[in-house]
Amino acid sequence: MYQTLNMEQFGLPELEKEIVFSTSRSSGKGGQHVNTTETRVEIRFNIPASKLLTDNQKETLLIKLQSRLSTEGALRMYSQKERSQAANKEDVLQRFYILIYKALKPVRKRIASKPGRAAKESRIQDKKAVSQKKELRKTPKQE
């Protein structure tokens, strides 16, 4: 199972206060038990209405998670993998926290590097081999 996560590990506020939880009957494994209990857990997090996130964080989330948001800017996720509601709640929260963390993590700019000496020599050897191959295709000149 997953280790318990909270947003403080990522340097963010505890967002569970603003998450709306709902449960419903799950499909999948569980036999007759699945027909009687509400094990599927769904969460909704309204990004624009959040009081715990800064305006900058909200803007970043709205841009990066655009394809996963509703028209109001609400993020909806669910889990129905496990047979218990508690396990599904933990699973969906884990995935939610990881998604938010990855979206807010700044992208490091790539530092351009030059090819090394061995790479340059290898490239020149390859060029010479191709050149020689093409040279051999030509018909010999008659003098």
PyMOL commands that set and color helices and strands:
alter all, ss='L'
color gray80, all
select helices_A, chain A and resi 7-10+15-18+31-35+55-64+66-68+85-104+117-137
alter helices_A, ss='H'
color red, helices_A
select strands_A, chain A and resi 20-24+40-46+74-79
alter strands_A, ss='S'
color yellow, strands_A
deselect
rebuild
show_as cartoon
